[in-house]
Amino acid sequence: MKRWARKLSKPSRWRGAAGDGGDDDGFSLPQVDDSRPIDTQEQEELVRSLEKAEAQQSRLFRGVFAGLTSCYPVFMIYSIYQQANYPWELKYHAYFMEDIDSHVVIIADCVAVLACLLSIIGILQSSVYHRRLIWYSYSIGVLLSFFWFYYMIRMPKFRWDIIWLPVAPLSSAGVCLHVDRLLNESSAEVHKLRNYMYAYKAR
């Protein structure tokens, strides 16, 4: 992309392979003369194609990770239902039977659902406001991790099979933050390329 940015600083033209001593059949694809930058119209077409590709890529990845993240709150809604109607029947809840009230467990699961929903809403858009939602989700995930780890450490034996309880919401928010950062960096590179083109036009 940086090579394209350097080319935007000067006028340019395409050359056809058949027209500049290429194959005689005339069916060769056009080639770019690397010694000459591309012209203004081709710059615009190039930047538009990159913007379109970047937007499609952003929608795809945001949709995929939002879908993956949504699996956890769906599972936790089932967990809340089970704990509310059949207290302590789920094994991962039964571990805390002696230390935590049933209603507190339900509240903790509700907080996990909230954290994941914030991540999902945040990852679906690329605005600053939506990025803040992911950070809110991450902060809630940290608090939730402290809550579960506190009671897990108090157990006679540490239960590794329920490590996902404190880790899952926090990890989901962390992955969403990372994906959002990468996609925003890609968008910024394309925007920078367009600025190079405008800077050349202003000369």
Salt bridges, closest charged atoms under 4 A:
ASP33 OD2 - ARG36 NE 3.76
ASP34 OD1 - ARG3 NH1 3.76
ASP34 OD1 - LYS7 NZ 3.81
GLU44 OE2 - ARG48 NE 2.93
GLU44 OE2 - ARG194 NH2 3.32
GLU44 OE1 - LYS201 NZ 3.81
GLU51 OE2 - ARG194 NE 2.66
ASP101 OD2 - HIS103 ND1 3.12
ASP109 OD2 - HIS93 NE2 2.96
ASP180 OD1 - ARG62 NH1 2.92
ASP180 OD2 - ARG131 NE 2.81
GLU185 OE2 - ARG181 NH1 2.80
GLU189 OE2 - LYS192 NZ 3.61
